[in-house]
């Protein structure tokens, strides 16, 4: 007798940006101003997300200081000082039981052996809750931190990324799952025949191996990718199990969803092996009036220099201080060369909505071009359900405008509404991140065909 299929459920990640995603969040009374280096803040946020039955928490990261704009706007940025994510997640895994941890690490500026080792370690420490957000680093101000004269161009970065991910996966398979006997009676600790040396020699990388840590609880930590450029979509189709993306309309999100999943077959993969998780930044009120008032309160905290700094990457070389803030931008350029696909989202938004300069930077200040929804819990659930049920999303990366306040509101008000609609879990399905995301545990590349099929 065939068992009925389990109804498809939303997947939810909490995208944690220290004080919150709104550019002025650090000034808001609902935020923790020093949160970037406050472990108690992160403990509270991770435990809140777990209380809300989120699949995972995620922090963005860069191997350099986040800096856009002039000295005036730089002095007003609230995201200058923050933890390195893998060490942060290792600490938080000790005070949580179910929630997964997505850490960003760069294929352009990291070493594949060291990266493979630390993520395998995180997966062991967390008992199977680690994920790697694969990025190529779009910021051009970090190459000097690594002794380079210039930032590699996008095509080269993505070419290296494909090879890098394959090497890391190979290193994670250094030991078979049953390699370690640890038999005290016989004195045999492990079986050397179940140890594999990678011996990779490629265009960009030369890595011998093996890794000096056994295969982790998930086999491989979950592979996540963030970005929506052509190169990014191809990398996700080939390697990722979840992709973070930014869209502001249902039609755009549907087109992306269809596009990226349609690329998977040529890599021997099925569409359900990749979860598409657009960002959503919810401003929540018990009434529409309360939600709008919260949004207005946040917007009033934006200093104009900080607002203009959010636009600077999309108008390179332009002195934006000369613009009339209450008129539309004098022109809307084609996306600047070397800027990732976020430029396409932002510039298309400016064309479609015909925003003034102030309106545009106020929108971007909320979530840097991600989807901002202002309204009641029912309104936010309506919008999420529409995207989920109409081929635009498998779930969402929730981006609280202010932390910890906004995440508490989402967990207390929106999660129960999603549960009432049967869209979201009422208990965790398993203990590992893969189990909760509905992803299979990958077989080792060295396993026999029979073992892989099993």
Secondary structure, DSSP 8 states (H G I E B T S, - for coil): ----------EEEEE--TT-SSTTGGGSTTB-TTGGG-HHHHHHHHHHHHHTT-SEEEE---SS----S-HHHHTT-S-SS---HHHHHHHHHTT-SS-EEEEEEETTTS-HHHHHHHHHHHHHHTTS-EEEEEE----SS-GGGGT-SS---HHHHHHHHHHHHHHHHHHHTSB-TT-EEEETTTTEEE-GGGB----EE-SS-EE----SS--BTTBS-EEEEE--SHHHHHHHHHH-SEEEE--SSHHHHHHHHHHHHHTSGGGT--GGGSEEEEEEEEEE-SSHHHHHHHHHHHHTT--HHHHHHHHHTTSTT--GGGS-TTSB-S------TT--THHHHHHHHHHHHT-BHHHHHHHHHHHTTSEEEEE-HHHHHHHHHHHHHTTS-SEEEE--SSTBHHHHHIIIIIHHHHHHTT-S-SS-S-SSHHHHHT------TTS-HHHHH-
